[in-house]
Amino acid sequence: MEEETKIALQWQEFEKVDMRIGTILEVNDFPEARKPAYQLTIDFGTEIGIKKSSAQITKRYKKEELIVSNTMF
């Protein structure tokens, strides 16, 4: 099993992290990824709009569980 690398942030560094809540509109398999992943279409509202991303969360979530969920990115 792969070992996770944990990085501790100081408070000043953490304040610079841009976290947003988005609504997942679409979830697709991402067969081109090196590790199993989903391609996500996320709506971040009028300020940012709709963006695409990917996430290696296939072991924890089924595609159906993610659609129309509000998630922090």
C-alpha positions as protocol buffer text, in pm:
chain_id: "A"
residue {
  index: 1
  type: MET
  ca { x: 0 y: 0 z: 0 }
}
residue {
  index: 2
  type: GLU
  ca { x: 122 y: 348 z: -84 }
}
residue {
  index: 3
  type: GLU
  ca { x: 229 y: 566 z: 207 }
}
residue {
  index: 4
  type: GLU
  ca { x: 67 y: 909 z: 231 }
}
residue {
  index: 5
  type: THR
  ca { x: 286 y: 1215 z: 267 }
}
residue {
  index: 6
  type: LYS
  ca { x: 149 y: 1460 z: 521 }
}
residue {
  index: 7
  type: ILE
  ca { x: 251 y: 1823 z: 509 }
}
residue {
  index: 8
  type: ALA
  ca { x: 196 y: 2049 z: 808 }
}
residue {
  index: 9
  type: LEU
  ca { x: 104 y: 2408 z: 724 }
}
residue {
  index: 10
  type: GLN
  ca { x: 174 y: 2700 z: 947 }
}
residue {
  index: 11
  type: TRP
  ca { x: -127 y: 2927 z: 1008 }
}
residue {
  index: 12
  type: GLN
  ca { x: 14 y: 3199 z: 779 }
}
residue {
  index: 13
  type: GLU
  ca { x: 42 y: 2947 z: 495 }
}
residue {
  index: 14
  type: PHE
  ca { x: -307 y: 2810 z: 563 }
}
residue {
  index: 15
  type: GLU
  ca { x: -457 y: 3159 z: 533 }
}
residue {
  index: 16
  type: LYS
  ca { x: -335 y: 3168 z: 171 }
}
residue {
  index: 17
  type: VAL
  ca { x: -522 y: 2849 z: 74 }
}
residue {
  index: 18
  type: ASP
  ca { x: -823 y: 2928 z: -148 }
}
residue {
  index: 19
  type: MET
  ca { x: -1104 y: 2689 z: -48 }
}
residue {
  index: 20
  type: ARG
  ca { x: -1438 y: 2702 z: -230 }
}
residue {
  index: 21
  type: ILE
  ca { x: -1769 y: 2518 z: -214 }
}
residue {
  index: 22
  type: GLY
  ca { x: -1889 y: 2386 z: -548 }
}
residue {
  index: 23
  type: THR
  ca { x: -2176 y: 2173 z: -673 }
}
residue {
  index: 24
  type: ILE
  ca { x: -2071 y: 1866 z: -870 }
}
residue {
  index: 25
  type: LEU
  ca { x: -2278 y: 1861 z: -1189 }
}
residue {
  index: 26
  type: GLU
  ca { x: -2120 y: 1571 z: -1376 }
}
residue {
  index: 27
  type: VAL
  ca { x: -1893 y: 1277 z: -1291 }
}
residue {
  index: 28
  type: ASN
  ca { x: -1719 y: 1061 z: -1553 }
}
residue {
  index: 29
  type: ASP
  ca { x: -1456 y: 790 z: -1544 }
}
residue {
  index: 30
  type: PHE
  ca { x: -1107 y: 913 z: -1629 }
}
residue {
  index: 31
  type: PRO
  ca { x: -936 y: 616 z: -1800 }
}
residue {
  index: 32
  type: GLU
  ca { x: -637 y: 827 z: -1912 }
}
residue {
  index: 33
  type: ALA
  ca { x: -535 y: 901 z: -1552 }
}
residue {
  index: 34
  type: ARG
  ca { x: -231 y: 719 z: -1411 }
}
residue {
  index: 35
  type: LYS
  ca { x: -430 y: 618 z: -1103 }
}
residue {
  index: 36
  type: PRO
  ca { x: -807 y: 551 z: -1097 }
}
residue {
  index: 37
  type: ALA
  ca { x: -988 y: 886 z: -1096 }
}
residue {
  index: 38
  type: TYR
  ca { x: -1307 y: 1067 z: -1190 }
}
residue {
  index: 39
  type: GLN
  ca { x: -1339 y: 1373 z: -1412 }
}
residue {
  index: 40
  type: LEU
  ca { x: -1565 y: 1627 z: -1240 }
}
residue {
  index: 41
  type: THR
  ca { x: -1764 y: 1920 z: -1375 }
}
residue {
  index: 42
  type: ILE
  ca { x: -1816 y: 2162 z: -1085 }
}
residue {
  index: 43
  type: ASP
  ca { x: -2030 y: 2476 z: -1057 }
}
residue {
  index: 44
  type: PHE
  ca { x: -1865 y: 2735 z: -833 }
}
residue {
  index: 45
  type: GLY
  ca { x: -2137 y: 2998 z: -881 }
}
residue {
  index: 46
  type: THR
  ca { x: -2140 y: 3327 z: -1069 }
}
residue {
  index: 47
  type: GLU
  ca { x: -1802 y: 3452 z: -944 }
}
residue {
  index: 48
  type: ILE
  ca { x: -1599 y: 3159 z: -1082 }
}
residue {
  index: 49
  type: GLY
  ca { x: -1842 y: 2965 z: -1302 }
}
residue {
  index: 50
  type: ILE
  ca { x: -1823 y: 2604 z: -1413 }
}
residue {
  index: 51
  type: LYS
  ca { x: -1483 y: 2435 z: -1401 }
}
residue {
  index: 52
  type: LYS
  ca { x: -1349 y: 2087 z: -1468 }
}
residue {
  index: 53
  type: SER
  ca { x: -1122 y: 1893 z: -1234 }
}
residue {
  index: 54
  type: SER
  ca { x: -1025 y: 1538 z: -1152 }
}
residue {
  index: 55
  type: ALA
  ca { x: -1012 y: 1347 z: -826 }
}
residue {
  index: 56
  type: GLN
  ca { x: -866 y: 1014 z: -720 }
}
residue {
  index: 57
  type: ILE
  ca { x: -1164 y: 922 z: -506 }
}
residue {
  index: 58
  type: THR
  ca { x: -1293 y: 612 z: -688 }
}
residue {
  index: 59
  type: LYS
  ca { x: -1226 y: 383 z: -389 }
}
residue {
  index: 60
  type: ARG
  ca { x: -1432 y: 600 z: -153 }
}
residue {
  index: 61
  type: TYR
  ca { x: -1725 y: 718 z: -368 }
}
residue {
  index: 62
  type: LYS
  ca { x: -1949 y: 588 z: -644 }
}
residue {
  index: 63
  type: LYS
  ca { x: -2025 y: 836 z: -924 }
}
residue {
  index: 64
  type: GLU
  ca { x: -2392 y: 850 z: -825 }
}
residue {
  index: 65
  type: GLU
  ca { x: -2301 y: 964 z: -472 }
}
residue {
  index: 66
  type: LEU
  ca { x: -2112 y: 1268 z: -599 }
}
residue {
  index: 67
  type: ILE
  ca { x: -2358 y: 1424 z: -843 }
}
residue {
  index: 68
  type: VAL
  ca { x: -2530 y: 1739 z: -711 }
}
residue {
  index: 69
  type: SER
  ca { x: -2333 y: 1721 z: -386 }
}
residue {
  index: 70
  type: ASN
  ca { x: -2184 y: 2039 z: -241 }
}
residue {
  index: 71
  type: THR
  ca { x: -1817 y: 1979 z: -180 }
}
residue {
  index: 72
  type: MET
  ca { x: -1522 y: 2185 z: -59 }
}
residue {
  index: 73
  type: PHE
  ca { x: -1236 y: 2221 z: -307 }
}
